[in-house]
Amino acid sequence: RTGAATLRWAMAEAGRDPGDLMVRVPAPVVRTDAGAVDVEATMAAVPDLLKDGATEVRADIRWACPDLADTAAGFAHLVELFAGHAGTA
């Protein structure tokens, strides 16, 4: 059982609603050989994180948009990747 599952079980045992538990986790960063963040590979971890009980997965906009010059496009790319991977969880 994952840590989140253990906490939800303990909450239920204590008479609390386990659905109230929020589990925030960072996406584990995968880097290219050059040291840059591989956004696609990093976001590929989303399904496993959600299956393990995460309710929020943190990502850094700078992964998709290192210079922040085109933040809207970088954010849209992260959202697209998250949505695509979250749908497989």
N, C-alpha and C positions, 0 to 999 in steps of 0.2 A: 504494500500500500504506500502511495506517495505521501509526502508531508502534508499536502493539501487534503488528501483523503483522510488522513489521521486527524487533522484539525476539524474537518467536517463531522467525522464520527464523534469526536469529543464534544463538539457543540451540540449535536443531537442527544448525546447521553446526558448532557447538562440541561436539556430542555430548551435549548436555543435553536433558532432556525439556521441550519448549515448553509442555506442559500444566501445568508447575509455576509458570508466570508468573502472578502476581496483578496485575491492573490495577484500581486504585481511582480512581474519578473522582467528582467532585461533580455532582449534577444541576444543569444551568445554570438559574439562577433566572429565572423570567418574572414580571414584576410587572404589576399592574393599573394603570390610570391614577391611582388613588389611592395607589399605592406599596405596597400589600399584595402578598404573594406569591400568585400564581395557582397553587395547588397542582396542579390538573388540567393546566394548560398546562405547568408545570414537569416533571411526571412523564411527559408525552407524549414527552419526549426519550429515555426509557428504551430503546425499541427500537433507535434509532440508536446509542446508546452501547454497547449489547450487541453490535450488528453490527460496531461498530468495534473490538471486542475487550475491552471492560470486563468484569471479572469481579465487581466490586462497584460499586454506585452509591450514593453517600451522599446522604441527605436529612436535613433537620433537622426534628425533631418539632414545633418551634415554627411551622413553615409551616402545619401542619394544626391546631395547637392553640396559638395565640400566648400565651395566659395560663397554660398548663399546668394549668388547673383540671380538665380532662377528658382527661388524657394517654392513657388506655386507648382512648378513642374516636378521638382524633387518630392514634394509632399504627395502629389498625385501618384507618382511612381511608387512610393512606399505604400500608399493606400491600396493601389492596384495589386501589389505583391501580397500584402497582408490579406486582402479579401480573397485572392486566389488560393492562398495557402490555408486560410481559416476555413474555407469551404470544404477542405479535405480532412478536417479534424473529426 
